[in-house]
């Protein structure tokens, strides 16, 4: 996983899997990288091959942190299997999903 | 002349999973490879992988310290159906007949909803000798 700071946005990329084994660590590392100043998060999911309900929970946790700062979380280029899970669980109504 | 569908004995995979969330993906990958080797579609593979993970995660998360014994995963793949059986020795949990999605910003509570959404049959049998999560998914073009 790679993280970069661009102004008030934390950009996360190279996320391969987001499941019970790593979801809490993902959330904690991302929150730490947000610090007190970043209010937006962009997560490039183009390389994600798997997401489960715990992974969704981690994304929602970041969404809540961002919203508390009047920011948002964008999910970039989720592949079809991940997109299907986002839609099935209505997450596409919570997150802004951006496709290139 | 109509060809009769070919029926063969179902293939069976049996695995033991340590009661540790970090081990679940390994078993899911082994299941994925097993089902792929028996011609399952990408959609069937993705659905079975996720339901298996959610089922194992539930069993592990509901295990008390004294209940952390291995979980048994059995995968039965026939021409018409995939059956997943996840057996644990925990005190278990109440299985909802129809799980609903939690409120939008809840960080938990989507696992059983996903399981029930992605397979054709899902039921959870509790007993003192162990609990079995039984999942069945019909195969596309199954006979």
gemmi code that builds the backbone of each chain (N, CA, C; Angstrom):
import gemmi

chains = {
    "A": [
        ("UNK", (0.849, -1.194, 0.000), (0.000, 0.000, 0.000), (0.887, 1.248, 0.000)),
        ("UNK", (0.476, 2.230, -0.783), (1.276, 3.449, -0.913), (0.401, 4.646, -0.515)),
        ("UNK", (0.990, 5.589, 0.223), (0.213, 6.771, 0.624), (0.983, 8.037, 0.278)),
        ("UNK", (0.264, 9.013, -0.227), (0.871, 10.301, -0.564), (-0.038, 11.414, -0.069)),
        ("UNK", (0.592, 12.509, 0.321), (-0.174, 13.681, 0.757), (-0.164, 14.716, -0.365)),
        ("UNK", (-1.352, 15.169, -0.750), (-1.479, 16.245, -1.734), (-2.374, 17.312, -1.124)),
        ("UNK", (-1.785, 18.325, -0.522), (-2.587, 19.372, 0.117), (-3.418, 18.794, 1.248)),
        ("UNK", (-4.731, 18.975, 1.138), (-5.583, 18.458, 2.216), (-6.145, 17.068, 1.892)),
        ("UNK", (-5.498, 16.405, 0.926), (-5.978, 15.079, 0.514), (-4.916, 14.009, 0.726)),
        ("UNK", (-5.356, 12.916, 1.330), (-4.500, 11.730, 1.445), (-4.845, 10.798, 0.295)),
        ("UNK", (-3.843, 10.448, -0.508), (-4.069, 9.547, -1.634), (-3.473, 8.181, -1.307)),
        ("UNK", (-4.299, 7.171, -1.374), (-3.866, 5.805, -1.063), (-3.975, 4.973, -2.336)),
        ("UNK", (-2.939, 4.216, -2.647), (-2.973, 3.377, -3.846), (-2.327, 2.033, -3.544)),
        ("UNK", (-2.341, 1.168, -4.537), (-1.760, -0.177, -4.428), (-2.373, -0.985, -3.284)),
        ("UNK", (-3.681, -0.838, -3.162), (-4.422, -1.656, -2.185), (-4.803, -2.952, -2.889)),
        ("UNK", (-4.329, -4.079, -2.387), (-4.597, -5.347, -3.073), (-5.768, -6.099, -2.459)),
        ("UNK", (-5.801, -6.139, -1.152), (-6.903, -6.809, -0.460), (-7.295, -5.973, 0.736)),
        ("UNK", (-8.578, -5.985, 1.040), (-9.066, -5.262, 2.210), (-10.053, -6.180, 2.927)),
        ("UNK", (-9.512, -6.914, 3.894), (-10.345, -7.898, 4.582), (-10.085, -7.893, 6.077)),
        ("UNK", (-10.679, -8.877, 6.767), (-10.616, -8.915, 8.229), (-9.181, -8.905, 8.756)),
        ("UNK", (-8.262, -9.512, 8.009), (-6.892, -9.628, 8.501), (-6.140, -8.297, 8.488)),
        ("UNK", (-6.547, -7.372, 7.618), (-5.771, -6.125, 7.523), (-6.621, -4.850, 7.608)),
        ("UNK", (-7.928, -4.998, 7.769), (-8.798, -3.811, 7.712), (-8.503, -2.814, 8.843)),
        ("UNK", (-8.322, -3.306, 10.042), (-8.061, -2.383, 11.159), (-6.722, -1.668, 10.985)),
        ("UNK", (-5.718, -2.410, 10.536), (-4.403, -1.798, 10.317), (-4.493, -0.747, 9.212)),
        ("UNK", (-5.221, -1.073, 8.139), (-5.424, -0.131, 7.039), (-6.066, 1.161, 7.556)),
        ("UNK", (-7.138, 1.014, 8.321), (-7.853, 2.181, 8.874), (-6.927, 3.020, 9.765)),
        ("UNK", (-6.173, 2.346, 10.642), (-5.334, 3.070, 11.597), (-4.181, 3.805, 10.900)),
        ("UNK", (-3.563, 3.135, 9.928), (-2.440, 3.761, 9.209), (-2.955, 4.957, 8.405)),
        ("UNK", (-4.130, 4.789, 7.796), (-4.693, 5.889, 7.000), (-5.068, 7.072, 7.894)),
        ("UNK", (-5.674, 6.767, 9.021), (-6.054, 7.856, 9.933), (-4.815, 8.594, 10.438)),
        ("UNK", (-3.772, 7.841, 10.725), (-2.543, 8.473, 11.190), (-1.971, 9.381, 10.104)),
        ("UNK", (-2.017, 8.906, 8.861), (-1.497, 9.713, 7.752), (-2.369, 10.952, 7.502)),
        ("UNK", (-3.651, 10.868, 7.828), (-4.528, 12.043, 7.672), (-4.117, 13.141, 8.658)),
        ("UNK", (-3.582, 12.708, 9.801), (-3.202, 13.691, 10.825), (-4.393, 14.548, 11.204)),
        ("UNK", (-4.108, 15.791, 11.540), (-5.204, 16.695, 11.908), (-5.599, 17.584, 10.731)),
        ("UNK", (-4.805, 17.535, 9.655), (-4.987, 18.541, 8.603), (-5.679, 18.040, 7.343)),
        ("UNK", (-5.572, 16.731, 7.071), (-6.176, 16.231, 5.845), (-7.655, 15.921, 6.071)),
        ("UNK", (-8.504, 16.397, 5.144), (-9.932, 16.133, 5.312), (-10.493, 15.242, 4.204)),
        ("UNK", (-9.706, 15.044, 3.146), (-10.168, 14.200, 2.029), (-9.273, 12.973, 1.879)),
        ("UNK", (-9.886, 11.890, 1.423), (-9.127, 10.665, 1.161), (-9.514, 10.148, -0.217)),
        ("UNK", (-8.531, 9.827, -1.019), (-8.772, 9.172, -2.309), (-8.112, 7.797, -2.260)),
        ("UNK", (-8.905, 6.782, -2.496), (-8.369, 5.418, -2.423), (-8.466, 4.782, -3.807)),
        ("UNK", (-7.318, 4.522, -4.399), (-7.273, 3.877, -5.713), (-7.444, 2.364, -5.513)),
        ("UNK", (-8.590, 1.859, -5.944), (-8.885, 0.429, -5.747), (-8.627, -0.392, -7.016)),
        ("UNK", (-7.971, 0.210, -7.994), (-7.837, -0.478, -9.288), (-7.107, -1.814, -9.171)),
        ("UNK", (-6.275, -1.952, -8.154), (-5.550, -3.216, -8.000), (-6.173, -4.138, -6.960)),
        ("UNK", (-7.305, -3.731, -6.424), (-7.930, -4.531, -5.370), (-8.571, -5.786, -5.959)),
        ("UNK", (-8.241, -6.914, -5.403), (-8.816, -8.173, -5.889), (-9.867, -8.710, -4.928)),
        ("UNK", (-9.919, -8.146, -3.727), (-10.842, -8.714, -2.739), (-11.198, -7.676, -1.687)),
        ("UNK", (-12.475, -7.628, -1.331), (-12.912, -6.806, -0.195), (-14.019, -7.575, 0.528)),
        ("UNK", (-13.985, -7.569, 1.851), (-15.062, -8.221, 2.604), (-15.745, -7.197, 3.504)),
        ("UNK", (-16.642, -7.657, 4.370), (-17.424, -6.718, 5.178), (-16.541, -5.935, 6.154)),
        ("UNK", (-15.450, -6.531, 6.598), (-14.529, -5.794, 7.481), (-13.807, -4.700, 6.698)),
        ("UNK", (-13.463, -5.001, 5.445), (-12.850, -3.985, 4.595), (-13.800, -2.826, 4.355)),
        ("UNK", (-15.083, -3.151, 4.142), (-16.087, -2.090, 3.977), (-16.160, -1.247, 5.248)),
        ("UNK", (-16.075, -1.920, 6.412), (-16.117, -1.204, 7.683), (-14.970, -0.211, 7.819)),
        ("UNK", (-13.787, -0.598, 7.340), (-12.626, 0.297, 7.404), (-12.843, 1.525, 6.510)),
        ("UNK", (-13.429, 1.294, 5.341), (-13.715, 2.431, 4.446), (-14.724, 3.380, 5.088)),
        ("UNK", (-15.720, 2.813, 5.746), (-16.728, 3.659, 6.399), (-16.106, 4.446, 7.557)),
        ("UNK", (-15.199, 3.814, 8.282), (-14.528, 4.520, 9.383), (-13.789, 5.757, 8.861)),
        ("UNK", (-13.113, 5.594, 7.723), (-12.407, 6.743, 7.134), (-13.401, 7.792, 6.621)),
        ("UNK", (-14.499, 7.315, 6.083), (-15.555, 8.230, 5.616), (-16.060, 9.088, 6.789)),
        ("UNK", (-16.250, 8.467, 7.938), (-16.753, 9.212, 9.095), (-15.730, 10.246, 9.571)),
        ("UNK", (-14.460, 9.854, 9.545), (-13.403, 10.802, 9.932), (-13.395, 11.995, 8.973)),
        ("UNK", (-13.478, 11.679, 7.672), (-13.445, 12.751, 6.668), (-14.670, 13.658, 6.790)),
        ("UNK", (-15.835, 13.055, 6.973), (-17.078, 13.844, 7.071), (-17.060, 14.768, 8.279)),
        ("UNK", (-16.456, 14.310, 9.369), (-16.379, 15.139, 10.582), (-15.553, 16.405, 10.331)),
        ("UNK", (-14.751, 16.361, 9.254), (-13.930, 17.530, 8.890), (-14.472, 18.228, 7.640)),
        ("UNK", (-15.691, 17.931, 7.283), (-16.311, 18.451, 6.061), (-15.541, 18.022, 4.810)),
        ("UNK", (-14.949, 16.847, 4.876), (-14.257, 16.308, 3.711), (-15.004, 15.114, 3.150)),
        ("UNK", (-14.329, 14.312, 2.307), (-14.973, 13.119, 1.761), (-13.956, 12.048, 1.408)),
        ("UNK", (-14.485, 10.875, 1.102), (-13.661, 9.755, 0.647), (-14.099, 9.402, -0.763)),
        ("UNK", (-13.138, 9.369, -1.673), (-13.429, 8.938, -3.045), (-12.789, 7.580, -3.281)),
        ("UNK", (-13.537, 6.711, -3.934), (-13.010, 5.399, -4.314), (-12.770, 5.420, -5.817)),
        ("UNK", (-11.538, 5.176, -6.211), (-11.176, 5.290, -7.625), (-11.065, 3.914, -8.278)),
        ("UNK", (-11.739, 3.767, -9.384), (-11.588, 2.612, -10.274), (-11.703, 1.243, -9.611)),
        ("UNK", (-12.759, 1.007, -8.849), (-12.898, -0.353, -8.297), (-13.143, -1.351, -9.423)),
        ("UNK", (-12.447, -2.485, -9.435), (-12.709, -3.494, -10.470), (-14.095, -4.107, -10.270)),
        ("UNK", (-14.643, -4.775, -11.298), (-16.033, -5.252, -11.227), (-16.397, -6.050, -9.966)),
        ("UNK", (-15.570, -7.003, -9.497), (-15.998, -7.751, -8.295), (-16.140, -6.849, -7.059)),
        ("UNK", (-15.267, -5.857, -6.950), (-15.330, -4.933, -5.809), (-16.521, -3.990, -5.983)),
        ("UNK", (-16.716, -3.525, -7.208), (-17.866, -2.662, -7.493), (-19.171, -3.377, -7.152)),
        ("UNK", (-19.237, -4.654, -7.466), (-20.452, -5.438, -7.188), (-20.750, -5.452, -5.684)),
        ("UNK", (-19.710, -5.608, -4.876), (-19.912, -5.657, -3.417), (-20.307, -4.273, -2.904)),
        ("UNK", (-19.708, -3.237, -3.462), (-20.076, -1.867, -3.057), (-21.550, -1.600, -3.362)),
        ("UNK", (-22.004, -2.065, -4.511), (-23.406, -1.829, -4.896), (-24.360, -2.700, -4.080)),
        ("UNK", (-23.974, -3.943, -3.890), (-24.831, -4.874, -3.130), (-25.081, -4.358, -1.710)),
        ("UNK", (-24.076, -3.743, -1.126), (-24.193, -3.250, 0.252), (-24.557, -1.756, 0.291)),
        ("UNK", (-24.928, -1.215, -0.871), (-25.371, 0.187, -1.003), (-24.266, 1.198, -0.658)),
        ("UNK", (-23.030, 0.747, -0.674), (-21.924, 1.655, -0.361), (-21.737, 2.717, -1.443)),
        ("UNK", (-22.243, 2.406, -2.638), (-22.093, 3.375, -3.730), (-22.933, 4.625, -3.473)),
        ("UNK", (-23.843, 4.528, -2.469), (-24.623, 5.719, -2.116), (-23.895, 6.561, -1.077)),
        ("UNK", (-22.915, 5.989, -0.430), (-22.168, 6.694, 0.619), (-20.897, 7.320, 0.048)),
        ("UNK", (-20.214, 6.533, -0.770), (-18.933, 6.997, -1.307), (-19.105, 7.558, -2.719)),
        ("UNK", (-18.246, 8.502, -3.033), (-18.155, 8.934, -4.425), (-17.232, 7.952, -5.133)),
        ("UNK", (-17.769, 7.284, -6.132), (-16.966, 6.310, -6.867), (-16.592, 6.922, -8.212)),
        ("UNK", (-15.306, 6.994, -8.462), (-14.804, 7.667, -9.667), (-14.157, 6.637, -10.575)),
        ("UNK", (-14.626, 6.607, -11.808), (-14.027, 5.675, -12.773), (-13.332, 6.467, -13.866)),
        ("UNK", (-12.137, 6.042, -14.208), (-11.355, 6.756, -15.226), (-11.966, 6.516, -16.593)),
    ],
    "B": [
        ("UNK", (-30.964, -36.394, -31.777), (-30.831, -37.100, -30.502), (-30.310, -36.121, -29.444)),
        ("UNK", (-30.942, -36.161, -28.288), (-30.505, -35.265, -27.218), (-29.415, -35.929, -26.386)),
        ("UNK", (-28.336, -35.174, -26.179), (-27.263, -35.728, -25.348), (-27.663, -35.685, -23.884)),
        ("UNK", (-27.387, -36.754, -23.176), (-27.658, -36.761, -21.750), (-26.543, -36.009, -21.039)),
        ("UNK", (-26.886, -35.165, -20.025), (-25.834, -34.480, -19.299), (-24.933, -35.483, -18.584)),
        ("UNK", (-23.655, -35.169, -18.578), (-22.693, -36.056, -17.923), (-22.687, -35.766, -16.432)),
        ("UNK", (-22.927, -36.768, -15.627), (-22.859, -36.602, -14.179), (-21.650, -37.363, -13.670)),
        ("UNK", (-20.918, -36.749, -12.782), (-19.766, -37.436, -12.205), (-19.813, -37.226, -10.704)),
        ("UNK", (-19.014, -37.973, -9.984), (-18.984, -37.838, -8.523), (-18.513, -36.445, -8.159)),
        ("UNK", (-19.105, -35.853, -7.130), (-18.655, -34.521, -6.738), (-17.226, -34.561, -6.203)),
        ("UNK", (-16.505, -33.484, -6.459), (-15.143, -33.355, -5.927), (-15.231, -32.718, -4.546)),
        ("UNK", (-14.393, -33.160, -3.645), (-14.469, -32.694, -2.258), (-13.111, -32.175, -1.796)),
        ("UNK", (-13.138, -31.029, -1.160), (-11.934, -30.456, -0.546), (-12.229, -30.276, 0.944)),
        ("UNK", (-11.329, -30.701, 1.795), (-11.545, -30.563, 3.238), (-10.303, -29.894, 3.836)),
        ("UNK", (-10.516, -28.833, 4.571), (-9.414, -28.063, 5.121), (-9.675, -27.735, 6.584)),
        ("UNK", (-8.609, -27.619, 7.338), (-8.716, -27.191, 8.733), (-8.084, -25.813, 8.847)),
        ("UNK", (-8.821, -24.888, 9.440), (-8.345, -23.501, 9.526), (-8.083, -23.147, 10.992)),
        ("UNK", (-6.880, -22.727, 11.334), (-6.666, -22.246, 12.701), (-7.612, -21.081, 13.001)),
        ("UNK", (-7.976, -20.938, 14.258), (-8.939, -19.902, 14.647), (-8.234, -18.544, 14.692)),
        ("UNK", (-7.898, -18.044, 13.505), (-7.096, -16.829, 13.386), (-7.499, -16.142, 12.076)),
        ("UNK", (-7.950, -14.904, 12.180), (-8.419, -14.187, 10.986), (-7.368, -14.156, 9.875)),
        ("UNK", (-6.103, -14.135, 10.256), (-5.047, -14.029, 9.244), (-4.907, -15.302, 8.404)),
        ("UNK", (-5.482, -16.397, 8.885), (-5.375, -17.669, 8.149), (-6.511, -17.863, 7.144)),
        ("UNK", (-7.535, -17.035, 7.257), (-8.739, -17.278, 6.458), (-8.483, -17.086, 4.967)),
        ("UNK", (-7.713, -16.089, 4.603), (-7.474, -15.827, 3.181), (-6.751, -16.988, 2.514)),
        ("UNK", (-5.872, -17.641, 3.264), (-5.146, -18.788, 2.693), (-6.130, -19.887, 2.303)),
        ("UNK", (-7.088, -20.135, 3.196), (-8.092, -21.167, 2.918), (-9.007, -20.730, 1.771)),
        ("UNK", (-9.335, -19.447, 1.749), (-10.174, -18.935, 0.665), (-9.457, -19.095, -0.676)),
        ("UNK", (-8.172, -18.837, -0.689), (-7.404, -18.983, -1.930), (-7.358, -20.447, -2.370)),
        ("UNK", (-7.181, -21.346, -1.401), (-7.152, -22.783, -1.723), (-8.509, -23.216, -2.289)),
        ("UNK", (-9.583, -22.686, -1.716), (-10.930, -23.008, -2.203), (-11.129, -22.460, -3.611)),
        ("UNK", (-10.682, -21.218, -3.815), (-10.756, -20.592, -5.139), (-10.043, -21.464, -6.170)),
        ("UNK", (-8.839, -21.893, -5.850), (-8.052, -22.691, -6.801), (-8.729, -24.036, -7.075)),
        ("UNK", (-9.286, -24.632, -6.012), (-9.980, -25.917, -6.152), (-11.188, -25.776, -7.081)),
        ("UNK", (-11.989, -24.739, -6.850), (-13.197, -24.545, -7.663), (-12.835, -24.147, -9.096)),
        ("UNK", (-11.787, -23.348, -9.236), (-11.338, -22.965, -10.584), (-10.912, -24.212, -11.358)),
        ("UNK", (-10.282, -25.135, -10.662), (-9.847, -26.381, -11.294), (-11.010, -27.260, -11.730)),
        ("UNK", (-12.195, -26.959, -11.205), (-13.380, -27.733, -11.595), (-14.320, -26.914, -12.479)),
        ("UNK", (-13.762, -25.880, -13.094), (-14.480, -25.173, -14.147), (-15.512, -24.160, -13.690)),
        ("UNK", (-15.460, -23.725, -12.441), (-16.433, -22.726, -11.979), (-16.161, -21.383, -12.662)),
        ("UNK", (-17.222, -20.607, -12.842), (-17.088, -19.313, -13.504), (-16.445, -18.293, -12.545)),
        ("UNK", (-15.999, -17.185, -13.112), (-15.396, -16.131, -12.293), (-16.380, -15.632, -11.234)),
        ("UNK", (-17.657, -15.500, -11.629), (-18.662, -15.038, -10.670), (-18.849, -16.044, -9.548)),
        ("UNK", (-18.911, -17.329, -9.902), (-19.049, -18.370, -8.865), (-17.844, -18.365, -7.938)),
        ("UNK", (-16.658, -18.193, -8.512), (-15.440, -18.173, -7.699), (-15.458, -17.001, -6.723)),
        ("UNK", (-15.814, -15.818, -7.238), (-15.816, -14.616, -6.391), (-16.864, -14.740, -5.286)),
        ("UNK", (-18.060, -15.229, -5.634), (-19.134, -15.339, -4.650), (-18.792, -16.361, -3.567)),
        ("UNK", (-18.246, -17.507, -3.988), (-17.912, -18.549, -3.011), (-16.747, -18.109, -2.121)),
        ("UNK", (-15.783, -17.418, -2.713), (-14.637, -16.954, -1.932), (-15.094, -15.988, -0.837)),
        ("UNK", (-15.949, -15.048, -1.225), (-16.386, -14.047, -0.237), (-17.288, -14.675, 0.833)),
        ("UNK", (-18.205, -15.547, 0.431), (-19.087, -16.147, 1.445), (-18.294, -17.039, 2.393)),
        ("UNK", (-17.306, -17.729, 1.854), (-16.463, -18.566, 2.718), (-15.713, -17.701, 3.731)),
        ("UNK", (-15.150, -16.604, 3.255), (-14.413, -15.694, 4.143), (-15.339, -15.137, 5.219)),
        ("UNK", (-16.525, -14.681, 4.807), (-17.458, -14.109, 5.792), (-17.870, -15.169, 6.818)),
        ("UNK", (-18.108, -16.391, 6.351), (-18.493, -17.462, 7.271), (-17.387, -17.784, 8.261)),
        ("UNK", (-16.160, -17.884, 7.780), (-15.033, -18.184, 8.672), (-14.780, -17.007, 9.620)),
        ("UNK", (-14.853, -15.791, 9.098), (-14.643, -14.614, 9.961), (-15.662, -14.607, 11.103)),
        ("UNK", (-16.922, -14.904, 10.789), (-17.964, -14.942, 11.825), (-17.624, -15.972, 12.893)),
        ("UNK", (-17.224, -17.167, 12.438), (-16.909, -18.236, 13.403), (-15.753, -17.812, 14.309)),
        ("UNK", (-14.753, -17.185, 13.740), (-13.578, -16.774, 14.523), (-13.936, -15.638, 15.470)),
        ("UNK", (-14.710, -14.688, 14.974), (-15.037, -13.526, 15.813), (-15.972, -13.900, 16.961)),
        ("UNK", (-16.744, -14.981, 16.804), (-17.648, -15.396, 17.886), (-16.996, -16.397, 18.835)),
        ("UNK", (-15.735, -16.758, 18.585), (-15.068, -17.741, 19.447), (-14.536, -17.066, 20.708)),
        ("UNK", (-14.906, -17.632, 21.840), (-14.303, -17.153, 23.090), (-12.910, -17.754, 23.195)),
        ("UNK", (-12.127, -17.260, 24.137), (-10.739, -17.716, 24.254), (-10.661, -19.237, 24.360)),
        ("UNK", (-11.583, -19.820, 25.138), (-11.542, -21.276, 25.340), (-12.067, -22.049, 24.126)),
        ("UNK", (-12.587, -21.341, 23.138), (-13.209, -22.009, 21.985), (-12.352, -21.902, 20.719)),
        ("UNK", (-11.115, -21.490, 20.877), (-10.300, -21.229, 19.692), (-9.707, -22.519, 19.121)),
        ("UNK", (-10.591, -23.398, 18.719), (-10.164, -24.633, 18.076), (-10.301, -24.453, 16.561)),
        ("UNK", (-9.626, -25.289, 15.785), (-9.682, -25.103, 14.331), (-11.108, -25.198, 13.768)),
        ("UNK", (-11.308, -24.503, 12.681), (-12.574, -24.534, 11.945), (-12.377, -25.494, 10.773)),
        ("UNK", (-13.386, -26.300, 10.517), (-13.297, -27.242, 9.394), (-14.090, -26.686, 8.213)),
        ("UNK", (-13.435, -26.601, 7.083), (-14.084, -26.135, 5.852), (-14.158, -27.309, 4.875)),
        ("UNK", (-15.348, -27.562, 4.386), (-15.518, -28.610, 3.369), (-16.187, -27.986, 2.146)),
        ("UNK", (-15.624, -28.277, 0.998), (-16.151, -27.750, -0.261), (-16.506, -28.941, -1.143)),
        ("UNK", (-17.745, -28.982, -1.584), (-18.191, -30.080, -2.443), (-18.646, -29.463, -3.762)),
        ("UNK", (-18.001, -29.873, -4.817), (-18.296, -29.272, -6.124), (-18.797, -30.352, -7.078)),
        ("UNK", (-20.042, -30.220, -7.486), (-20.591, -31.148, -8.488), (-20.867, -30.361, -9.765)),
        ("UNK", (-21.403, -31.030, -10.758), (-21.710, -30.332, -12.011), (-22.790, -29.274, -11.827)),
        ("UNK", (-23.646, -29.491, -10.831), (-24.813, -28.615, -10.698), (-24.726, -27.622, -9.549)),
        ("UNK", (-23.837, -27.873, -8.597), (-23.909, -27.086, -7.365), (-22.559, -27.059, -6.651)),
        ("UNK", (-22.364, -25.975, -5.911), (-21.206, -25.885, -5.003), (-21.772, -25.844, -3.589)),
        ("UNK", (-21.254, -26.695, -2.736), (-21.690, -26.666, -1.337), (-20.481, -26.352, -0.463)),
        ("UNK", (-20.666, -25.403, 0.452), (-19.618, -25.046, 1.409), (-20.142, -25.355, 2.802)),
        ("UNK", (-19.354, -26.060, 3.588), (-19.737, -26.346, 4.976), (-18.635, -25.839, 5.889)),
        ("UNK", (-18.998, -24.999, 6.824), (-18.020, -24.436, 7.766), (-18.436, -24.881, 9.165)),
        ("UNK", (-17.613, -25.692, 9.787), (-17.955, -26.255, 11.100), (-17.046, -25.651, 12.165)),
        ("UNK", (-17.655, -25.137, 13.218), (-16.861, -24.571, 14.318), (-17.360, -25.137, 15.643)),
        ("UNK", (-16.562, -24.948, 16.667), (-16.917, -25.454, 17.997), (-17.142, -24.315, 18.974)),
        ("UNK", (-17.635, -23.214, 18.478), (-17.905, -22.069, 19.347), (-19.329, -22.150, 19.886)),
        ("UNK", (-19.685, -21.206, 20.753), (-21.066, -21.189, 21.240), (-22.017, -20.638, 20.169)),
        ("UNK", (-21.461, -20.118, 19.083), (-22.275, -19.725, 17.942), (-23.016, -18.409, 18.125)),
        ("UNK", (-23.900, -18.144, 17.204), (-24.664, -16.898, 17.254), (-26.032, -17.143, 16.618)),
        ("UNK", (-26.948, -16.219, 16.845), (-28.300, -16.358, 16.298), (-28.281, -16.006, 14.816)),
        ("UNK", (-28.718, -16.932, 14.021), (-28.727, -16.736, 12.563), (-30.047, -16.078, 12.152)),
        ("UNK", (-29.994, -14.931, 11.518), (-31.240, -14.291, 11.097), (-31.811, -14.966, 9.862)),
        ("UNK", (-33.122, -15.103, 9.822), (-33.728, -15.718, 8.647), (-33.442, -14.874, 7.407)),
        ("UNK", (-33.541, -13.573, 7.586), (-33.187, -12.683, 6.472), (-32.446, -11.481, 7.045)),
        ("UNK", (-31.152, -11.431, 6.823), (-30.350, -10.328, 7.360), (-30.632, -9.047, 6.592)),
        ("UNK", (-30.688, -7.954, 7.319), (-30.880, -6.648, 6.688), (-29.557, -5.892, 6.757)),
        ("UNK", (-29.392, -4.956, 5.846), (-28.200, -4.114, 5.921), (-28.318, -3.193, 7.138)),
        ("UNK", (-27.200, -2.936, 7.827), (-27.254, -1.983, 8.933), (-27.389, -0.564, 8.399)),
        ("UNK", (-27.557, 0.384, 9.297), (-27.624, 1.786, 8.861), (-26.350, 2.126, 8.100)),
        ("UNK", (-26.468, 3.052, 7.178), (-25.391, 3.362, 6.240), (-24.007, 3.488, 6.829)),
        ("UNK", (-23.864, 4.161, 7.966), (-22.529, 4.443, 8.481), (-22.092, 3.486, 9.574)),
        ("UNK", (-22.794, 2.386, 9.735), (-22.341, 1.364, 10.681), (-21.098, 0.677, 10.104)),
        ("UNK", (-20.128, 0.413, 10.956), (-18.888, -0.199, 10.477), (-18.958, -1.720, 10.498)),
        ("UNK", (-20.012, -2.271, 11.041), (-20.148, -3.732, 11.142), (-21.530, -4.185, 10.681)),
        ("UNK", (-21.680, -5.510, 10.598), (-23.023, -6.063, 10.418), (-23.445, -6.341, 8.987)),
        ("UNK", (-22.480, -6.479, 8.059), (-22.845, -6.767, 6.671), (-22.496, -8.189, 6.240)),
        ("UNK", (-21.815, -8.929, 7.104), (-21.318, -10.247, 6.726), (-22.424, -11.222, 6.369)),
        ("UNK", (-23.413, -11.374, 7.243), (-24.481, -12.344, 6.980), (-25.333, -11.877, 5.793)),
        ("UNK", (-25.523, -10.577, 5.673), (-26.254, -10.050, 4.515), (-25.544, -10.460, 3.220)),
        ("UNK", (-24.226, -10.323, 3.197), (-23.473, -10.700, 1.999), (-23.617, -12.194, 1.722)),
        ("UNK", (-23.484, -12.998, 2.776), (-23.612, -14.449, 2.596), (-24.972, -14.780, 1.976)),
        ("UNK", (-26.013, -14.250, 2.579), (-27.365, -14.586, 2.103), (-27.634, -14.043, 0.695)),
        ("UNK", (-26.946, -12.975, 0.345), (-27.162, -12.375, -0.981), (-26.430, -13.127, -2.090)),
        ("UNK", (-25.344, -13.784, -1.750), (-24.472, -14.332, -2.793), (-24.654, -15.824, -3.045)),
        ("UNK", (-25.385, -16.512, -2.164), (-25.620, -17.942, -2.402), (-27.126, -18.199, -2.510)),
        ("UNK", (-27.457, -19.382, -2.998), (-28.877, -19.722, -3.165), (-29.499, -20.257, -1.884)),
        ("UNK", (-28.678, -20.842, -1.034), (-29.197, -21.389, 0.227), (-28.145, -21.155, 1.305)),
        ("UNK", (-28.576, -20.671, 2.443), (-27.657, -20.473, 3.574), (-28.412, -20.773, 4.855)),
        ("UNK", (-27.844, -21.626, 5.684), (-28.466, -21.902, 6.978), (-27.370, -22.244, 7.984)),
        ("UNK", (-27.689, -22.049, 9.233), (-26.703, -22.214, 10.298), (-27.304, -23.127, 11.351)),
        ("UNK", (-26.649, -24.239, 11.598), (-27.180, -25.233, 12.526), (-26.312, -25.246, 13.788)),
        ("UNK", (-26.919, -24.948, 14.906), (-26.176, -24.901, 16.172), (-26.421, -26.174, 16.962)),
        ("UNK", (-25.368, -26.677, 17.579), (-25.556, -27.801, 18.506), (-24.396, -27.782, 19.499)),
        ("UNK", (-24.524, -28.576, 20.542), (-23.468, -28.608, 21.558), (-22.181, -29.208, 20.998)),
        ("UNK", (-22.311, -30.048, 19.990), (-21.111, -30.686, 19.438), (-20.497, -29.869, 18.308)),
        ("UNK", (-21.051, -28.706, 18.012), (-20.486, -27.860, 16.964), (-21.572, -27.214, 16.134)),
        ("UNK", (-21.192, -26.188, 15.432), (-22.139, -25.457, 14.577), (-21.713, -25.637, 13.126)),
        ("UNK", (-22.696, -25.720, 12.257), (-22.382, -25.857, 10.826), (-23.079, -24.744, 10.056)),
        ("UNK", (-22.292, -23.994, 9.322), (-22.853, -23.045, 8.364), (-22.867, -23.756, 7.018)),
        ("UNK", (-24.053, -23.948, 6.483), (-24.215, -24.694, 5.237), (-24.638, -23.734, 4.130)),
        ("UNK", (-23.858, -23.696, 3.070), (-24.107, -22.763, 1.970), (-24.160, -23.546, 0.658)),
        ("UNK", (-25.107, -23.211, -0.164), (-25.188, -23.880, -1.472), (-25.390, -22.847, -2.570)),
        ("UNK", (-24.669, -23.052, -3.631), (-24.811, -22.155, -4.788), (-24.945, -23.010, -6.038)),
        ("UNK", (-26.014, -22.741, -6.791), (-26.204, -23.474, -8.045), (-25.179, -23.000, -9.067)),
        ("UNK", (-24.688, -23.938, -9.867), (-23.708, -23.559, -10.883), (-24.408, -23.139, -12.155)),
        ("UNK", (-23.817, -22.148, -12.793), (-24.379, -21.669, -14.055), (-24.276, -22.813, -15.077)),
        ("UNK", (-25.405, -23.120, -15.690), (-25.399, -24.198, -16.661), (-25.274, -25.558, -16.017)),
        ("UNK", (-25.548, -25.617, -14.694), (-25.432, -26.890, -14.002), (-26.464, -27.883, -14.499)),
        ("UNK", (-26.150, -29.147, -14.288), (-27.087, -30.193, -14.739), (-27.746, -30.824, -13.537)),
    ],
}
model = gemmi.Model(1)
for chain_id, residues in chains.items():
    chain = gemmi.Chain(chain_id)
    for i, (resn, *xyz) in enumerate(residues, 1):
        res = gemmi.Residue()
        res.name, res.seqid = resn, gemmi.SeqId(i, " ")
        for name, pos in zip(("N", "CA", "C"), xyz):
            atom = gemmi.Atom()
            atom.name, atom.element = name, gemmi.Element(name[0])
            atom.pos, atom.b_iso = gemmi.Position(*pos), 0.0
            res.add_atom(atom)
        chain.add_residue(res)
    model.add_chain(chain)
structure = gemmi.Structure()
structure.add_model(model)
structure.setup_entities()
